[in-house]
Amino acid sequence: MDKFDIKKIKEDFPILSQKVNGKRLAYLDSGATTHRPNQVLDAMVEYNKVSNGNPHRGAHQLSIRATQEYDAAKVKVKEFINAKEIEEIIFTRNTTESLNLIARSYGELINKGDEILIAITEHHSNILPWQRVAREKDAVLKYMYLDDNGRINKKEIEEKISSKTKIVSIAHMSNVLGTIHPLEEIIEYSHKMGAIVVVDGAQSIPHMKVDVQKLDADFYVFSAHKMLGPMGIGVLYGKRELLEEMPPYLLGGDMIEYVTEQDATYAPIPFKFEAGTQNVEAAVGLRAAIEYLENLGMDKIKAHEMHLMEYALDKILSIPYVNIQGPKDLESKGGIISFTIDDVHPHDTATILDSYGVAIRSGHHCAQPLMKYLGLPATSRASFYLYNTEEDVDQFIDGIKNVREWLGYGP
Ligand SMILES: Cc1ncc(COP(=O)(O)O)c(C=O)c1O
């Protein structure tokens, strides 16, 4: 039997079998958050029933079991992204916290006049932390912009990255346009110029195989809840030599070596960056989520999503009043379609589609500078994942075809 049996996969996700507004649910908002299969839910329940304790703190059996579960999750993440060492994996709350940690901590090493480079497509989580570093350090925040095909080209890379650039921070895949940025080129050129590269992998890691060593990324960050895992846990991968020179972000329990009345020394990595009680239950869920993805195979997941994208793009591009933002073909594009409908506000589109049981996102997608650059107040966004089907796409397209009529425009 083919391992990628979509009918069987859907059975693993109880939430998807419900009706919404009397219609079957077509969930096309996995870019915002994904659902959890039974395997992830069960692993977290089992942990709570059998092994819950405060990790790294106790001599008793439950604390030891919690520590083992936490460490096993780290090993799983390390293998999944092919990090060199387990010490290079730090658990945070989410992508946003990982990016803030890097900006706050590595940002301490930035000097007056240094340049920090990001892309115009970034999520606010990869903009605001760098704005603050630039303000506080008197550094310069610069942007890479898109060419006519909606992509960052070689010319832009070589024009914007210079010997003044100290940090390049960029999403692997845009949460608004679905564009997959040319990371290999950006990383190679940044290193040549002496800059380090932070990769926001929130939208990429759920959908493709990522090898941080092959990529030679200096930092790579992501959230569990966008890859079938629970909310409340994120990952920060960083190269050992960089993490070691960075000051801690949060101070408190579990990140110290010795504390005196007036001073403290810090624990080695990764503990230096993991102050306070960690979310072991979520780590267990993240491990189960990765196992689920690995069992299906990242290549098969990607192939399934690309098939759905081809199917959806073919249909949507033939509707004359729908405008796709960003690349309109599948070259360097993931499973996201951002669009507007002539004369219709994206919020109205999302509300009308909801009445057809279709869940999409509308708004500025936490990317207001990109919206301004595109000259749009907002877009609607459909995002696909491994549990979506052609039936979901058909329901989405049928809904779109009704939007203008609902609002009193001609078809
Ligand atoms: C590209 C990108 N970066 C960062 C984030 C923030 O993720 P989180 O809210 O899990 O911190 C998102 C969330 O949508 C995203 O799409």
Ligand as a Chemical Component Dictionary entry (heavy atoms), coordinates in Angstrom:
data_LIG
# 
_chem_comp.id                   LIG 
_chem_comp.type                 NON-POLYMER 
_chem_comp.pdbx_formal_charge   0 
_chem_comp.three_letter_code    LIG 
# 
loop_
_chem_comp_atom.comp_id 
_chem_comp_atom.atom_id 
_chem_comp_atom.alt_atom_id 
_chem_comp_atom.type_symbol 
_chem_comp_atom.charge 
_chem_comp_atom.model_Cartn_x 
_chem_comp_atom.model_Cartn_y 
_chem_comp_atom.model_Cartn_z 
_chem_comp_atom.pdbx_ordinal 
LIG C1 C1 C 0 7.467 33.284 8.469  1  
LIG C2 C2 C 0 6.983 33.352 9.870  2  
LIG N1 N1 N 0 7.809 33.770 10.835 3  
LIG C3 C3 C 0 7.426 33.824 12.110 4  
LIG C4 C4 C 0 6.156 33.490 12.495 5  
LIG C5 C5 C 0 5.776 33.560 13.925 6  
LIG O1 O1 O 0 5.520 32.285 14.427 7  
LIG P1 P1 P 0 5.041 32.083 15.914 8  
LIG O2 O2 O 0 3.770 32.879 16.058 9  
LIG O3 O3 O 0 4.820 30.632 16.059 10 
LIG O4 O4 O 0 6.105 32.621 16.792 11 
LIG C6 C6 C 0 5.236 33.084 11.530 12 
LIG C7 C7 C 0 3.844 32.771 11.892 13 
LIG O5 O5 O 0 2.951 32.786 11.085 14 
LIG C8 C8 C 0 5.668 33.001 10.178 15 
LIG O6 O6 O 0 4.832 32.600 9.230  16 
# 
loop_
_chem_comp_bond.comp_id 
_chem_comp_bond.atom_id_1 
_chem_comp_bond.atom_id_2 
_chem_comp_bond.value_order 
_chem_comp_bond.pdbx_ordinal 
LIG C1 C2 SING 1  
LIG C2 N1 SING 2  
LIG C2 C8 DOUB 3  
LIG N1 C3 DOUB 4  
LIG C3 C4 SING 5  
LIG C4 C5 SING 6  
LIG C4 C6 DOUB 7  
LIG C5 O1 SING 8  
LIG O1 P1 SING 9  
LIG P1 O2 DOUB 10 
LIG P1 O3 SING 11 
LIG P1 O4 SING 12 
LIG C6 C7 SING 13 
LIG C6 C8 SING 14 
LIG C7 O5 DOUB 15 
LIG C8 O6 SING 16 
# 
